[in-house]
Amino acid sequence: MVHSSASPEVFPAPLSVHLTLLVPELIWPEPADEHALGKLAAPGLEWLLARARSERSARRPFEKVLADCFGMANAPFGALRLLGEGAKEARSGHWLCADPVHLRFYQERIILADAGAFDLEEDEAQGLVEALNAEYGDVGQFHAASARRWYLRLNVPVDHPAEPISAVAGRRVDGELNGSALPLTRWLNEVQMFLHGHPVNERREAAGQPAINSLWLWGGGTLPATAAPEFSAVFSDAPLAAGLARAAGIALHGRPDNLATVIAKGGERPLVVLDQLLSRVLYENSKGWRSDFSQLESDWFAPLKKALGGKVSRALKEAPLGCISLIAPTVYGELRYTLTGSDRWKLWKSGKAIAETAKELAQ
């Protein structure tokens, strides 16, 4: 008998994965809403929150929390979001988001509806943008990346520090419009009068549709120098997240279907942006929020409960999931939860219903 002297092949143990999940509006903002929270089954998320170390800070818009993940305190949202749209021109010039909105009076207040709250066709958007460029070419150049997302490159950079669109959509904006000291406010009043008389809006009003009677200008600036990336990969369909990844030179993937995809492709520090609940809250769609939340529970939170401290699948030679950071900008404030593999052994920790968590946060 011949004995081999060769040693068995030894593979290095895979490094642990630190997964960051950004889930805006994770908790429905109305604790007493039975349509959204009544008998809502979420054993996976309840288990995770019960064992996590939690922090709660002041409320911030989703866009600012996302930029903060990349170490950007004053992010140029316009240029970054446009870069995420795939536009090369975003890399030069001073860009603003110039999103089309409808302003309406309600009980002597001005309420802003962004383009996610009504239908706007691509040809309508292009018609309005072409007219704006013809009228205001001395100010800058408008660009419509989609019917809902418009941009403005200023000829002369101006600091216009307005809140992101998610902070004002569906809300009262009287103070931001009347007597505002922001430098572009007076010019924006001219734009509103111009839009009012445009044929696209005349046709929309005749058909009973909301007119595009203003723009929300925000996020001005130029792209920064590329920073050292904190994440190994970004998973998201949001243009702003895509732009942040591209600016930082990080691998970019679309929104994943499940946890196994992220573990297999995301490297050691993946960031996953799951923002489907945001629009449900902005447009007060409790039924849609509940449906999307239940999908997140089955696709993400329940698998995370099983995966923490172990492997997602033995068939895949992926690294174990060693740490979870869950970041949730909500109406209750910015919520942050952190878990490590050892937290799964906190057997004395029992979860509580999401409705109960909402009530405690509201207090």
C-alpha positions in Angstrom: 0.0 0.0 0.0 1.3 3.5 -0.9 0.6 6.3 1.5 0.5 9.8 0.3 2.5 12.3 2.3 0.6 15.3 0.9 -1.3 17.3 3.5 -5.0 17.9 3.0 -5.9 21.2 1.3 -6.9 23.8 3.9 -9.0 26.8 3.0 -8.9 30.0 5.1 -12.1 30.6 7.1 -14.2 33.3 5.5 -14.3 36.7 7.2 -17.4 37.7 9.0 -19.9 39.9 7.2 -21.1 43.2 8.7 -24.5 44.0 7.0 -26.0 47.5 7.1 -29.7 47.8 6.3 -31.2 51.2 5.7 -35.0 51.0 6.0 -36.8 54.4 6.1 -40.2 54.4 7.8 -39.7 51.0 9.3 -42.4 51.8 11.9 -45.8 53.2 10.8 -46.1 56.8 12.1 -49.6 56.4 13.6 -49.6 53.9 16.5 -53.4 53.7 16.8 -53.9 52.8 13.1 -55.3 49.3 13.2 -55.3 49.1 9.3 -51.5 49.2 9.4 -50.5 47.7 12.7 -53.4 45.6 13.9 -52.4 42.0 14.4 -49.3 42.6 12.3 -47.1 39.4 12.4 -43.4 40.2 12.5 -41.6 37.6 14.6 -38.3 38.1 12.8 -38.1 41.8 13.3 -39.5 41.6 16.8 -36.7 39.1 17.7 -34.1 41.3 16.2 -35.2 44.5 17.9 -35.5 42.7 21.3 -31.9 41.6 21.2 -30.3 44.7 19.6 -28.5 47.6 21.2 -30.6 50.6 20.2 -30.0 54.4 19.7 -32.5 57.1 19.0 -31.7 60.5 17.8 -33.5 63.5 16.2 -35.6 63.0 13.1 -33.8 63.5 9.8 -34.8 63.0 6.2 -34.0 59.8 4.5 -31.7 61.5 2.0 -29.5 63.0 4.8 -29.3 59.7 6.7 -28.2 57.9 3.5 -25.5 60.5 2.8 -24.3 60.2 6.4 -23.7 56.5 5.8 -21.0 57.7 3.3 -19.6 60.4 5.7 -21.2 63.3 3.8 -22.6 66.0 6.2 -23.5 68.5 3.4 -24.0 66.2 0.4 -24.6 67.7 -3.1 -27.8 65.7 -3.6 -28.5 67.1 -7.0 -25.2 66.0 -8.5 -25.1 62.7 -6.7 -28.7 61.7 -7.6 -28.1 62.7 -11.2 -24.9 60.6 -11.3 -27.0 57.7 -10.0 -29.3 58.3 -13.1 -26.3 57.5 -15.2 -25.7 61.1 -16.4 -22.0 61.8 -17.0 -22.6 65.6 -17.0 -23.2 65.3 -13.2 -19.5 65.2 -12.7 -19.1 68.9 -13.6 -21.1 72.0 -12.7 -23.3 73.1 -9.8 -26.5 71.0 -9.8 -29.7 71.3 -7.9 -32.6 68.8 -7.7 -35.5 70.8 -9.3 -38.3 68.3 -8.7 -41.8 69.1 -10.2 -44.5 69.7 -7.6 -48.1 70.7 -7.2 -48.9 73.4 -4.6 -52.5 73.5 -3.3 -54.3 75.5 -0.7 -55.9 73.5 2.1 -57.5 75.2 5.1 -55.6 78.4 4.4 -52.3 76.5 4.2 -50.1 75.6 1.3 -49.5 71.8 0.9 -46.8 70.4 -1.4 -47.5 67.2 -3.4 -44.4 65.8 -5.2 -44.7 63.9 -8.5 -45.0 60.6 -6.7 -48.5 61.7 -5.7 -49.9 62.2 -9.2 -49.3 61.0 -12.8 -47.0 63.0 -15.0 -46.2 61.7 -18.5 -42.7 61.8 -20.0 -43.8 64.0 -22.9 -45.4 66.5 -20.4 -42.2 66.6 -18.4 -40.1 67.2 -21.5 -42.4 69.9 -22.8 -42.2 71.8 -19.5 -38.4 71.4 -19.2 -37.8 72.6 -22.8 -40.0 75.7 -22.2 -38.1 76.4 -18.9 -34.8 76.2 -20.7 -36.0 78.5 -23.5 -37.2 81.1 -20.9 -34.5 80.9 -18.2 -31.3 79.9 -20.1 -29.6 82.9 -18.4 -30.1 81.2 -15.0 -29.1 77.7 -15.9 -30.0 74.5 -17.8 -32.8 72.1 -16.7 -32.6 68.4 -17.3 -35.4 65.8 -16.8 -33.9 62.4 -16.0 -37.4 61.1 -15.6 -40.9 62.5 -15.4 -40.6 62.8 -11.6 -36.9 63.8 -11.2 -35.7 67.0 -12.7 -32.4 68.9 -12.2 -31.0 72.4 -12.7 -27.4 73.2 -13.4 -26.9 76.9 -12.4 -24.7 79.1 -14.5 -23.6 80.9 -11.4 -23.5 78.7 -8.2 -25.8 79.8 -5.4 -26.2 78.3 -2.0 -29.9 77.4 -1.6 -30.2 75.2 1.6 -33.7 73.8 1.3 -34.9 70.5 2.8 -34.9 67.3 0.8 -38.1 66.4 -1.1 -39.0 63.6 1.4 -39.1 66.1 4.2 -41.7 68.3 2.5 -43.8 65.9 0.3 -47.4 66.0 1.6 -46.6 68.6 4.1 -47.3 72.3 4.8 -44.7 74.6 3.2 -46.0 78.1 3.9 -42.9 79.2 5.7 -40.5 77.9 3.0 -42.4 79.9 0.3 -43.7 83.1 1.9 -41.0 85.5 2.8 -38.2 83.0 2.6 -34.7 84.4 2.6 -33.3 81.7 0.3 -31.6 83.3 -2.7 -33.6 81.6 -5.4 -37.1 82.2 -3.9 -37.9 85.4 -5.8 -36.8 83.8 -9.1 -38.9 80.7 -8.2 -42.0 83.0 -7.9 -41.4 84.0 -11.6 -41.1 80.3 -12.5 -44.4 79.6 -10.9 -46.2 82.3 -12.9 -44.5 81.0 -16.1 -45.6 77.4 -15.4 -49.2 78.5 -14.6 -49.8 79.7 -18.2 -48.0 76.8 -20.0 -50.2 74.8 -22.3 -49.2 71.5 -20.6 -50.8 72.8 -17.4 -53.8 74.2 -19.1 -54.5 70.8 -20.6 -53.9 69.1 -17.2 -56.3 71.5 -15.4 -58.9 71.0 -18.1 -58.7 67.3 -17.6 -59.0 67.7 -13.8 -55.3 66.8 -13.1 -53.0 68.6 -10.7 -50.9 71.3 -12.5 -47.1 71.4 -12.2 -47.2 74.8 -10.7 -43.8 74.9 -8.9 -40.5 73.3 -8.4 -38.8 72.1 -5.3 -35.1 73.2 -5.5 -32.8 71.4 -3.1 -29.5 69.6 -2.7 -27.2 72.1 -4.6 -23.5 71.6 -5.0 -20.7 69.9 -7.0 -19.5 66.4 -6.8 -16.8 66.0 -4.1 -13.5 64.2 -4.6 -13.8 60.5 -4.3 -13.6 59.4 -0.7 -12.3 56.1 0.7 -15.3 53.7 0.6 -16.6 52.4 3.9 -18.8 49.7 2.3 -17.8 46.9 0.0 -20.9 47.1 -2.1 -24.3 48.9 -2.3 -27.6 47.3 -3.2 -30.3 49.7 -4.2 -32.6 51.0 -7.0 -32.6 54.5 -5.5 -30.7 57.0 -7.8 -29.2 58.8 -4.9 -27.8 55.6 -3.4 -26.5 54.7 -6.8 -24.8 58.1 -7.2 -23.2 57.8 -3.8 -21.8 54.4 -4.7 -20.5 55.6 -8.0 -18.9 58.7 -6.5 -17.1 56.5 -3.9 -16.1 53.8 -6.4 -18.1 51.1 -4.7 -19.6 48.1 -6.4 -23.3 48.8 -7.2 -26.1 46.3 -7.5 -29.9 46.7 -7.8 -32.2 46.1 -4.9 -31.7 42.4 -4.0 -34.5 39.9 -3.6 -33.1 38.2 -0.6 -30.3 38.0 2.0 -28.5 35.1 0.3 -27.8 37.3 -2.7 -26.2 40.0 -0.6 -24.0 37.5 1.3 -22.9 35.9 -1.9 -22.1 39.1 -3.8 -21.7 41.9 -1.3 -18.3 41.3 0.3 -17.5 42.0 4.0 -19.5 45.3 4.5 -22.5 45.5 2.2 -25.1 48.3 2.4 -28.7 47.4 1.4 -31.2 50.2 1.0 -34.8 49.0 1.3 -36.8 52.1 0.8 -40.2 50.8 -0.4 -41.9 51.8 2.9 -41.0 55.5 2.4 -43.5 56.3 -0.3 -46.3 54.5 1.6 -45.8 56.8 4.5 -45.4 59.9 2.4 -48.7 59.2 0.6 -50.5 57.9 3.7 -51.0 54.4 2.2 -51.4 52.2 5.2 -52.6 49.2 3.2 -49.5 49.4 0.9 -47.2 49.9 3.9 -48.6 46.8 5.7 -48.2 44.7 2.5 -44.6 45.9 1.9 -43.7 45.5 5.5 -44.9 41.9 5.5 -42.8 41.2 2.4 -39.7 42.6 4.2 -40.5 40.4 7.2 -40.6 37.2 5.1 -37.7 38.2 2.7 -35.3 39.9 5.2 -36.1 39.9 8.9 -37.0 36.3 9.3 -33.9 35.1 7.4 -31.8 37.5 9.4 -33.0 35.9 12.6 -31.8 32.5 11.3 -28.6 33.8 9.8 -27.1 35.9 12.6 -24.0 34.2 13.9 -24.2 31.4 11.3 -24.4 30.7 7.6 -27.3 31.5 5.3 -26.8 28.3 3.3 -24.3 25.5 3.6 -24.6 25.1 -0.2 -22.9 28.5 -0.6 -19.4 29.0 0.7 -20.2 32.4 2.0 -18.9 34.2 5.0 -21.0 34.0 8.2 -23.2 37.0 9.1 -21.5 38.4 12.2 -23.0 41.8 12.6 -26.2 43.7 11.6 -26.7 47.4 11.6 -30.3 48.4 11.0 -30.8 52.2 10.4 -34.4 53.4 10.3 -35.2 57.1 9.7 -38.8 57.5 11.0 -41.3 60.1 12.2 -40.3 59.0 15.7 -36.7 59.9 15.1 -33.6 58.2 13.6 -33.6 54.7 15.0 -30.4 52.6 15.0 -30.1 48.9 16.1 -26.9 46.9 16.3 -26.6 43.1 16.7 -23.7 40.7 16.7 -23.6 36.9 16.6 -23.5 36.6 20.4 -26.9 38.4 20.7 -28.8 35.4 19.4 -28.1 33.8 22.8 -30.0 36.4 24.8 -32.7 33.8 25.4 -34.3 35.9 28.1 -35.2 38.7 25.6 -38.7 38.4 24.3 -39.9 40.5 21.4 -42.9 42.8 21.5 -45.5 43.5 18.8 -44.6 46.3 16.3 -47.8 48.1 17.4 -46.5 48.2 20.9 -43.1 49.4 19.8 -44.9 52.2 17.9 -46.8 53.3 21.0 -43.7 53.4 23.1 -41.8 55.4 20.5 -44.8 57.9 20.3 -44.6 58.5 24.1 
